[in-house]
């Protein structure tokens, strides 16, 4: 057996180090986990996301205490019991609703930061892929959570989204009924989505977050210029006290203190929304109880799903489903369809810069069109053009990155 | 000898684990199946004698809305119509065949309009081409019983429509 110092005080640093390798853990995860200096506030979005997830878990725990997963009781348990009887119940609900919406805003910023700076290139593919896994898991978490208040939007979103699994002309209604546990969304449907929302998907998210952090440790985070940093050299400069000359800082406490500053600014916005503007995350239609015999006049998803919804909508059923499927999976393949070896910000990559902004604007246009009713022909046409443009962006990227000039580094 | 023994043990363990996993997966699949009580919630009877022409009545069968529309004299006849007591009725599951929203009936132009994605159906439930819905509104299994309609049971009229490929 290994040697244990008999004089070490229980729970002292030495005592813990001998038992769980505390100093090694601290070194690997904090004090010698090197972060480049050449970054900006966009590099704080990861920790902002982690903190928002934490807030969603905490508010969710308190909502769970009075929520009733039963088709007859769910609506009142949210809108009456939690909102007007439970002390500060409204706070947890508004924090949870606003958090669920804002977390997607930060996810999109985080994603587009990665695209802009090429942070998915060789060596960092697994960071991108685990991140896309998190995006899928968060989407499933958002959808399952949206079912729980059992209002009209919950019911009809559930109806439409589960119908997607019939696969259009495949008419796999058996599969749809299996997913629902009923012919239409009902009690069995609500309780299984409750299980998914509070247990299975959060477990998957936590696992994926660990994997996402793990994939980041060896390639290290990218920097503003996409420069290849000699981390050993930079680290030895830092450790030798030449902090000014070194290109890196330790994750903790130096980088983390920057993160916490950004988080501070973010939480001012977050709690402003929670206390003064929570209604943007609370669709008025969902304050009507679920009714299987009446579709609301105009149904639409939450803002963060609108772009992919608009890719489904302008086409006939089968084409729409295929387009929707491609759009959902497209981003996963980014590291493999970007053929350029350059790890550099978009503004140094020629045509890629135009591609990046066209993609971003196209997704914003799709989002705006997705919110409008399907009746106006002009907007429907703009939606169709934007959807086709989105589908072409992948092949376009392959072509323009094949001919991208190699950037010489150094100098 | 030693290697063969280990191969055998590895193989047996693998087979037992695989068999157990398949069993567990089957149990999980069955747990997600609709309950027998849900499946058995079977038949709905609708009285058609009091229906008024060009007025949509929405009934409920297996949790789904059922459209009952008595056609007036000026509305086009169709092989999909259900004839009860000399009157023509359009009977269908009131869920858009695109993604399952409930279309609204527009009395004046005799059309169903789905607000979700802009689909349209005529008073016989036939979808207008070029719009998202890929097929007509589906006709539920029915049996004519005097002036009543029993949903969930397949009568001769329904079976004939099924053979003629008219139900959806």
Interface residues (C-beta under 8 A of the other chain):
Chain A: X156 X159 X160 X163 X164 X168 X169 X177 X178 X179 X180 X181 X182 X183 X184 X186 X188 X192 X292 X293 X294 X295 X296 X297 X298 X299 X313 X315 X316 X317 X318 X320 X373 X374 X375 X380
Chain B: X29 X32 X33 X34 X35 X38 X58 X60 X62 X63 X64 X65 X97 X98 X99 X100 X101 X102 X103 X114 X115 X116 X117 X118 X131 X132 X133 X134
